[in-house]
């Protein structure tokens, strides 16, 4: 049997093409390619854990790259695939531990605007979501198609894709005052289990600047009293999200998240809880809108976010606009049309009690 040799650039181009992408446009380091590799790995491995998917993708891609990918970069893209609905996350609890398992999202589509459709879901065993002849636009972790709106439903359904309504896909929760949202958790904490000493516990400092999320995390200290969003280690798997009641820095009561039979990821509940805590303290989290110069009249805005968003808010942003390089000081940024700004403000202020700053520094 003859063995053919290939140059490194030929192998890279072949790898990109195998993922269903154009090697003339994309390279392995691009988010679009990394996400395609994550989807392909998931199609063979799911149900599996996030760690296994990230490890498998790094194992496949890094030998072909001059500079290896950072693990955090791939993990962040995986979280975005979960947010979009390509993968479904469910918690599997046993007496010993709680494990995050990922399942393939069903092949589906969501109408962005008439004629533009977001594609979500993954088929098993590496099968393409749509045929090769279908023109798919890849932007970051998202996939979309442009079709005649009068024929789109019949065309996409014929390909085995299920239509998801916009409101159903976003999954926005019911609105309530921040204090009312917090009260249900405070009541549960009051009758929750005694916490005792928790090695490795970290909390979000409510007094820290809400525009620097990573800088808010710290261990409890003497003088900390009240209810705090936190994370605690477990023997296996990622740290668990929790709500903990501290008295002078000592854990008194604790409940693990998600609470109340919620099927949402624990982080969704944790980040909404922190938003409610910040709002109740009179220091609500904020987002910033910046008009893109040169547009007359203004047609698009850059929206800067400074804290992680629960999945329903991320899904709204995915539908309304596209991620862009983050602005200075922002955790992430999106480019959205002016027509979506009012509804975005409604979503963020009604469910997360946020405030909007127009073109202001943080």
N, C-alpha and C positions, 0 to 999 in steps of 0.2 A: 504494500500500500504506500503510495507516494504521500509525502507530507508537504503541503504548500506553506510557504512563509508569507507573512504580511507585515507591512510597516505599521508602526504604532498608530499613525493617523488613519490608516485604512481600518484598523480594528475599532477605533473610536467611531468612525463614520458608520460602520456596520452595526455597532451597538446602538447608536441613535436610531438608525433605520429599523432595527429589530423592535424598538419601542414604539414604532409607528409614527416617528417624527422625521422632519426634513433635516438631514445632516448638513445641508447647505446653509441653513439658518441657525440651527441650534447645536450646542456642544454639551458635553456631559456635565459641565459645571452649572449649567443654567437651571433655574428652578423648575422649568417645564420638564426637563429631562429627568431630574431627580424625582419629581412627582410621578412621572410615567414609570420609573423603575420601582418606586414604592407600590404603585398600583399593580404592576406585574407580579412583584413578590407576594403581595396580598392575595392575588388571584390563585396562587398555588398553596399558600400557607394558612389562610384564614379557615377557622377561627384561631387566632394566635394573639400574643401580647404585643404592645407597642415596641418593647425592647427588641424582640425577635425581628420585627420588620425593619427597624432601624439598623440593627446589626447586619442583617442579610443584605440590605441595600449598600451599606458601607463596604462590606466584603466584596460585593460585585463591582462597584464603581471605583473604589480607591486604587486598585492595581493599575487602572488605565489613566490615572490623573497624575500630573506633575506635582500638584499640591493636594494632599488628601483633604477630603471634606471634613468639616467640623461636625461632631456628633450633634451638637445643639442645633445646627443649621438644618440637618435632616429631620430631627425630632420636631422642630417648629413647623416644617412643611407637612409632616405627618398630622400634626394637630389641625392644620388648615384643611387637609383632606377629610378629616373627621367632621369638621365644622360644615364643609360643603355638602356632606352626605355621601361621599364616595365610600366611606367606611362608617360602620355603626359601632358604637362603644357601649358595652354592657359590663356591669360589675358582677363578678362571680364570687360570692362569699362562702367561706368555710369557717368552722370554729377557729382554725389556726390563722387564717389570713384572708384578705380581700384582694382579688386580682382583676385587673382591667383586661377584658378580652375584646378583640376587634373582629367584626364580621363584615362580609361584603354587603355594601349598600345595594339595593335593587336598582337595575337599570331604569333611569327616570329622566324627566326633563321638566324644567320650570321656565315659564315665559318671563323674560326680563322686560321686554317691550314687544309689541307686535312685530313679528319677523325675526326676533333674536331670542335664542333659547339656550339656557344653561343646561349642560349635560351632567348628570351625576350617576354614581353607581359603578360597579365593577363586575364583569362576568368572570366566571371561574376558569381555571386552566389556561390563562393567558389569552382568552378569546377577546376580540375587539368589541368595544361597546357599539360601534356603528361600522358599516362596511368601509373599506379603504377608499372607495370612490366618493364618500361623503366628505365634504370640505369642513374640517374642524379647526376653529381658531383656538390656539393655546396661549393663555396669558397667565403667567405664574402657575398657580395650582388649579386654575379654572379651565374648563373646556366649554366652548359654545359653538352653535351653528347658526347660520343666517338662512332662513327659508321663507318662501312665500307664505304669509300668515294665513291665507285662505286654504292652503294645503298642508301646513306644517303638522297639525294634529294627526291627520291620516297617515302622513309619511313616517312620522316618528313612532306612532303606534304600530305600524306595519313592521317596524324594525324591532318590535318587542319592548319598547320603552313606555313606561307608565307616566302619565301627566300628573304632576303635583301642583296644586293650587298655591299661589304665592303666600297667602296667609298661613296655610298648612305647613309649607316648607320652612318659613321663618320660625313658626312656633312661638310667637311672642306671648309671654305670660300676661295674666290679668294685672291691671294696675291697682296700686294702693299707696297710701302714704308710707314713707320710710318707717315711721314709728310703728305702724300697724304690721308691716312686714317683719320687723324685728321682734315684735311682741310674741309671736308664735314660737320663735326660737328661744326666747328668754323663759317662757313658760316651760318649755321642754327641758331646758337646762336646770330649772329649779327642782325638777323631779328626776333628773338624769343621774347616771352613776357617779359615784365618787371617783375623782381622777387619781389622786395620789401623785407621787413623783413621776414625771415623764422625761426620761432621758432624751435629749436631742430635740425637744420641743422648740419651735420657732413661731413667732407671731408677727402679724402686720401691725406696726406701730400707728395707731390712729392719729397721733399728734405729728407724725412726720409729714413732709410735704407730699400731697397726693399726686403731684406731677412727676415724681421719681419713684416708680413702683419698686424697682429692685432695692432701692435704698431704704424702703420701709420695713424690710424683714430684719428681725433680730431675735435673740433669745429673751425670755422674760427677765425682768430685773426687779429688784426691791422697789416697792412703790407702785407697781402695776396692779391695779384693781379694776375689775369690770369684765366685760365679755369681749373676747378677741377672736378673730379669724386666725387659725394657725395650721401648722402641719406637724405631724408626729411620725417618727420612723416606725416601720414594721420589719419583722425579721426577713421577709421576702417581698420584693416588689417596691414600687414607688412609695414615697411618704404619703400618709393618709391626710386628707383635708379634715379639719375639725373646727368646732366652735368650743372654746374653752373659757371657763370662768376663773379668773385669777383673784386671789386675795393677797395683797402685798407680795406679788410675784410668785405665789404658790398656786398650783392648779387645784381647784376645789371640785369643780364639776366639768364634765366633758361630754359632747355628743359628736359622733362621727358623721360626716356628710357623704352622700346626700341624705337628707332627713325627710320624713313624712311620706315614704314610698315613692319619691321622685325617681323617674327613670333618666333624668338628665345627668350629665357628668357632674361629679362632686365639685369640680372647679367652677361650674356655672353658678351653683348655689353659693359657693364661697365668695366669688367676686361680686355677686349681687348683694350678699350680706355686707361686704366691706363698703360697697357704694352706699348702702342704707346707713351704716354706722357713720360714714363721713358726712352724709347729708344731715343726719340728726345732730351732729356736732356743729353744724353751721359752716363746714368746709367741704362742700360737695365736690366730687370729681368733675372735671371739665373736659371739653373738647374745643378745638380751635378751628375756625374756618378762614381760609385765605383765598381771596379771589385771584384767579390766574391772570397775570397781567397780559394786556394786549387784546383781550376779548371785548368787543363792543357790539351789543351789550354783553355783560359777563355771562358766559355760557357754562363755565365749569369752575369748580372750587377744589382746593386741597383741604382735606379734613384731617387734622392731626389728633391722635388719641394718645393719652399719657398713662393709661392703665389697661390691663387686659379686659376684654369684653366677653360676657357670656355668649354662648353659641348663637342665640337668636339675633343678637345685635350684629355679630360677625356676618351672619347669613344675610341680613338686610344690606350691609355694606357690600357683600359679594354680589348681590343682585343689582344694586344701584350703581356701583362703580367698579374701579379696578385698583389694586394695591400699587403704590409707587414707592420709590426710595423714601425712607422716612425723613421728615424734616428734622432740623437740629432740635434736640431736646425731646422729641416725640418717641413713643414706644413703637408706633407704626402710623402710616399715613395712607390715605385713599384719595383718589381723584374721582369726583362725582359730578354729574350734571346739575346745573342750578335748579332744575325742576324737581330734583329729589331732595333738596336741602331741607325744605319745610317738613317733609315726612320724617327724614332722618332726625331732625331736632325733636319731633314728637316722640319717636321711639326711644331716644336716649334720655329725654327728660321725664317721660312718664314711667318707664320701667327701671331706670337707674338713677333718677333724681339728679341728673347732671346739669351743669350750666354751660352755656355756649359763649365763647369769646370770639369776637370777629376781628381777625387780623392782629391779635394782641400777643405779646410775648408772655411766656409763663414764668 
